[in-house]
Amino acid sequence: MDSVTLSKQNRLYWLGRYAERVYAAVQVLMEEYDRLIDGEGLDYTAFCRDMGIPCVYISAEDFCRRYLFDGTNPHSIRSAVESMLGNGMVLRETISSPTLAYLQMAHGAMELAEHSDAPCVPLQWVLDDIMAFRGSFDDSVEEERIRNITKTGSQVERISLMLRMGWHRERLDRELQKLLNRLYKTGLQPNPQALEVVTACALGNEPVSRQQLLESVEGLFAV
């Protein structure tokens, strides 16, 4: 277990974060495409503000297209897909080639979506491939510590998005408790101050502002 280097921990953690980010963001953008088709407006400026990213878009259509597919934009879903695959490729020996193949298929489906007149179909393939990656990852990675590092990254990303976007507030306490239960199995060294805030919120011991909790969740690990 002590053979997991800091560099490898970093890769595993961010593999989980990027996979979760891609999955959640693709789901949202598929819904927004449907709304645009139905003639409904999209407050993309509020989305960018909540996500803490620059609003460099000129219209809802421009946002949907470029936020999904602009590889030159470090905040785009396409960039997250590239980072997800990049971490997976470095970790090939750890996660197995068949598991890596699902990340490669998700990357390929993203490219198909970019050049499609009906992008929601290949975008659904991206979601399917990430779900298949998760299943294969669980089956292929025998060491529990390694599995938990990646799953902790996924959990941190999920909670961060819930706090930023106001999603599934009723599930927040449960997700925080799952994060705490998992992080102790990783060997990662959390920031003590951040951990104190997260723990207090998870246990309901004291009121914590959304911004304070978000900063603490994002600052749990220096990886």
C-alpha positions as CSV (number, residue, x, y, z in Angstrom):
1,M,0.0,0.0,0.0
2,D,2.9,2.4,0.7
3,S,4.0,2.0,-3.0
4,V,1.3,4.5,-4.1
5,T,3.5,7.6,-4.9
6,L,2.3,11.1,-4.5
7,S,2.2,11.5,-8.3
8,K,0.1,8.4,-8.6
9,Q,-2.3,9.6,-5.9
10,N,-2.7,12.8,-7.8
11,R,-3.5,11.0,-11.0
12,L,-6.0,8.7,-9.3
13,Y,-7.7,11.5,-7.5
14,W,-8.0,13.7,-10.6
15,L,-9.2,10.8,-12.7
16,G,-12.2,10.5,-10.4
17,R,-12.8,14.3,-10.4
18,Y,-12.6,14.6,-14.2
19,A,-14.8,11.6,-14.8
20,E,-17.5,12.9,-12.5
21,R,-17.2,16.4,-14.0
22,V,-17.7,15.1,-17.5
23,Y,-20.6,12.9,-16.6
24,A,-22.5,15.7,-14.7
25,A,-21.7,18.4,-17.2
26,V,-22.8,16.3,-20.2
27,Q,-26.1,15.5,-18.5
28,V,-26.7,19.2,-17.9
29,L,-25.8,20.3,-21.4
30,M,-28.0,17.6,-23.0
31,E,-30.9,19.0,-21.1
32,E,-30.0,22.6,-22.2
33,Y,-29.9,21.4,-25.8
34,D,-33.4,20.1,-25.4
35,R,-34.6,23.5,-24.0
36,L,-32.9,25.4,-26.8
37,I,-34.7,23.2,-29.4
38,D,-38.0,24.0,-27.5
39,G,-37.2,27.7,-27.8
40,E,-36.5,28.2,-24.1
41,G,-33.8,30.6,-23.0
42,L,-30.7,29.6,-21.0
43,D,-29.1,31.9,-18.4
44,Y,-25.6,30.9,-19.3
45,T,-24.1,33.9,-17.5
46,A,-25.5,32.6,-14.2
47,F,-24.2,29.2,-15.0
48,C,-20.7,30.5,-15.5
49,R,-20.9,32.6,-12.4
50,D,-22.0,29.7,-10.3
51,M,-19.3,27.4,-11.7
52,G,-16.7,30.1,-11.1
53,I,-15.6,30.2,-14.8
54,P,-15.2,33.1,-17.2
55,C,-18.2,33.9,-19.3
56,V,-16.7,34.2,-22.7
57,Y,-19.8,33.3,-24.7
58,I,-22.0,35.5,-26.8
59,S,-25.3,33.5,-26.8
60,A,-26.9,30.4,-25.4
61,E,-26.2,28.6,-28.6
62,D,-22.5,29.7,-28.5
63,F,-22.3,28.6,-24.8
64,C,-23.7,25.1,-25.5
65,R,-21.4,24.5,-28.4
66,R,-18.2,26.0,-27.0
67,Y,-18.6,24.9,-23.4
68,L,-19.1,21.3,-24.7
69,F,-16.5,21.2,-27.5
70,D,-13.9,24.0,-27.4
71,G,-10.7,22.2,-26.6
72,T,-8.8,25.5,-26.3
73,N,-11.0,26.5,-23.4
74,P,-9.6,25.0,-20.2
75,H,-13.0,25.1,-18.6
76,S,-14.8,23.2,-21.3
77,I,-16.1,19.7,-21.1
78,R,-13.9,18.7,-24.0
79,S,-10.9,19.8,-21.9
80,A,-12.1,17.7,-19.0
81,V,-12.5,14.7,-21.3
82,E,-8.9,15.2,-22.5
83,S,-7.6,15.4,-18.9
84,M,-9.7,12.4,-17.9
85,L,-8.2,10.3,-20.7
86,G,-4.7,11.7,-20.0
87,N,-4.7,10.6,-16.4
88,G,-6.2,7.2,-17.4
89,M,-3.4,6.6,-20.0
90,V,-0.7,7.2,-17.4
91,L,-2.5,4.8,-15.0
92,R,-3.0,2.1,-17.6
93,E,-1.0,-0.5,-15.6
94,T,-3.1,0.3,-12.5
95,I,-6.6,0.5,-13.9
96,S,-6.0,-2.1,-16.7
97,S,-6.2,-1.7,-20.5
98,P,-9.9,-2.8,-20.8
99,T,-10.9,-0.1,-18.2
100,L,-8.8,2.5,-20.1
101,A,-10.6,1.5,-23.3
102,Y,-13.9,2.9,-21.9
103,L,-12.3,6.3,-21.4
104,Q,-11.0,6.1,-24.9
105,M,-14.5,5.3,-26.2
106,A,-15.9,8.3,-24.2
107,H,-13.3,10.5,-25.8
108,G,-14.2,9.1,-29.3
109,A,-17.9,9.7,-28.6
110,M,-17.2,13.3,-27.6
111,E,-15.4,13.8,-31.0
112,L,-18.4,12.3,-32.8
113,A,-20.8,14.6,-30.9
114,E,-18.7,17.7,-31.9
115,H,-19.2,16.9,-35.6
116,S,-22.8,15.7,-35.4
117,D,-26.0,17.5,-36.3
118,A,-27.7,15.5,-33.5
119,P,-25.0,15.6,-30.7
120,C,-27.3,14.3,-28.0
121,V,-26.9,10.7,-29.3
122,P,-23.1,10.5,-29.1
123,L,-23.2,12.5,-25.9
124,Q,-25.4,9.7,-24.4
125,W,-22.6,7.3,-25.5
126,V,-20.2,9.5,-23.4
127,L,-22.4,8.9,-20.3
128,D,-22.7,5.2,-21.1
129,D,-18.9,4.8,-21.5
130,I,-18.2,6.6,-18.2
131,M,-20.6,4.3,-16.4
132,A,-18.9,1.3,-18.0
133,F,-15.6,2.7,-16.9
134,R,-16.8,2.9,-13.3
135,G,-17.9,-0.7,-13.4
136,S,-14.8,-2.0,-15.0
137,F,-12.6,0.1,-12.6
138,D,-14.3,-1.6,-9.6
139,D,-13.8,-5.1,-11.1
140,S,-10.2,-4.5,-12.3
141,V,-8.6,-2.6,-9.5
142,E,-8.0,-5.0,-6.6
143,E,-6.4,-2.7,-4.1
144,E,-9.1,-1.0,-2.1
145,R,-7.0,2.1,-1.3
146,I,-6.5,2.8,-5.0
147,R,-10.2,2.5,-5.7
148,N,-11.0,4.8,-2.8
149,I,-8.6,7.5,-3.9
150,T,-10.4,7.7,-7.3
151,K,-13.8,7.5,-5.7
152,T,-12.9,10.2,-3.3
153,G,-12.0,12.5,-6.2
154,S,-15.4,11.7,-7.7
155,Q,-17.1,12.4,-4.4
156,V,-15.4,15.8,-4.0
157,E,-16.3,16.8,-7.5
158,R,-20.0,15.7,-7.0
159,I,-20.3,17.7,-3.8
160,S,-18.6,20.7,-5.3
161,L,-21.1,20.7,-8.2
162,M,-24.0,20.3,-5.8
163,L,-22.9,23.3,-3.8
164,R,-22.1,25.5,-6.8
165,M,-25.3,24.7,-8.7
166,G,-27.7,24.0,-5.9
167,W,-28.4,20.5,-7.1
168,H,-29.9,17.8,-4.9
169,R,-29.7,19.7,-1.7
170,E,-31.6,16.9,0.1
171,R,-28.7,14.5,-0.6
172,L,-25.9,16.8,0.6
173,D,-25.6,15.4,4.1
174,R,-25.5,11.9,2.8
175,E,-22.8,12.7,0.2
176,L,-20.7,14.4,2.9
177,Q,-20.9,11.4,5.1
178,K,-19.9,9.1,2.2
179,L,-16.9,11.3,1.5
180,L,-15.8,11.2,5.2
181,N,-16.2,7.4,5.3
182,R,-14.2,7.0,2.2
183,L,-11.3,9.4,2.7
184,Y,-10.0,7.6,5.7
185,K,-9.5,4.5,3.5
186,T,-7.3,6.4,1.0
187,G,-4.1,7.2,2.9
188,L,-4.5,10.8,1.7
189,Q,-3.7,13.5,4.2
190,P,-6.6,16.0,4.3
191,N,-6.2,19.6,5.3
192,P,-7.1,19.6,9.1
193,Q,-9.0,22.9,9.0
194,A,-11.0,21.9,5.9
195,L,-11.7,18.5,7.3
196,E,-13.0,20.1,10.5
197,V,-15.5,22.2,8.6
198,V,-16.7,19.3,6.4
199,T,-17.1,17.0,9.5
200,A,-19.0,19.7,11.4
201,C,-21.4,20.1,8.4
202,A,-21.8,16.4,7.9
203,L,-22.7,15.8,11.5
204,G,-24.9,18.9,11.8
205,N,-22.9,20.2,14.7
206,E,-22.8,23.8,13.7
207,P,-24.1,26.0,10.9
208,V,-21.7,26.3,7.9
209,S,-22.2,28.7,5.0
210,R,-22.4,27.2,1.5
211,Q,-19.3,29.2,0.5
212,Q,-17.3,28.0,3.5
213,L,-18.3,24.4,2.9
214,L,-17.4,24.7,-0.8
215,E,-14.0,26.1,-0.1
216,S,-13.4,23.4,2.5
217,V,-14.4,20.6,0.2
218,E,-12.3,21.9,-2.6
219,G,-9.4,22.4,-0.2
220,L,-9.5,19.0,1.5
221,F,-6.5,17.6,-0.4
222,A,-3.4,19.2,-1.8
223,V,-3.2,16.9,-4.8
